[in-house]
Amino acid sequence: MCGRFVLATPISELQRAFGFADAPNLPPRYNVAPTQDVAVVTAADGGGRALTAMRWGLVPFWAADPSVGARMINARGETVAEKPAFRVAFRQRRCLVPADGFYEWLVAGRAKRPFLIRRKDRAPIAFAGLWEVWRGPKGGPALDPPLRSVTIVTTAANDDLRHLHDRMPVILDAGGQAAWLDPAATVGTVAALVRAAPSGLLDAVAVSTRVNAVRNDDPSLIEPEADDARLL
């Protein structure tokens, strides 16, 4: 699962990492939450890559109401090619969602302790995403501009994270990113990318429960807890 994440890397570094042409203003975010706008990398018309903003929580093109997107922040990789909400986007509208890391909660009885998960080398992460365009309810007035929304594809957790949660976002390396964005890639090629990241790539550290509240969005959220800063 992926329900909150961090993106604070400067735009110039993201541009080098992901290869998009324009460099818009992108303020640092330490507690990105569902239904908010997120940065998304797509294949650009005519080649290359583009960075744009989309609402987190995919709204299918056939939806009667955009509120359905709040329940579609993640798409299970095992069924994404068949589910009506995702299957068209899986074939035609794949994207990358850049992040520095993401949060997961360890449940122990009634307590839930947040952990920040990042690459060990602290390089940006590319989540596999799908995006969609919603132009308004069928028979109603067309939205201008239409609503663009995104979901993050998930898979079974690897050894790094299984003690925290049984799911994790699909994380793509450079080769996987290129194949995921390639509009000519076959379904089989793309489906093979839906897998857990190699064990040993990530680490996790306990952070403040302040991340539980969406209103909190500052650098202190990613600082290890002073009484328990060990990496897991």
Buried (B, 14 or more C-beta within 10 A) or exposed (E): BBBBBBBBBEBEEBBEBBBBEEEEEBEBBBBBBBBBBBBBBBBBEEEEBBBBEBBBBBBBBEBEEBEBBEEBBBBBBEEBBEBEBBBBBBBEBBBBBBBBBBBBBBEEEEEEBBBBBBBEEEEBBBBBBBBBBBBBBEEEEEEEEBBBBBBBBBBBBBEBBBEBBEBBBBBBEEEBBBBBBEEEBEEEEBBEBBBBBEEEBBBBBBBBBBBBEEEBBEEEBBEBBEEEEEEB
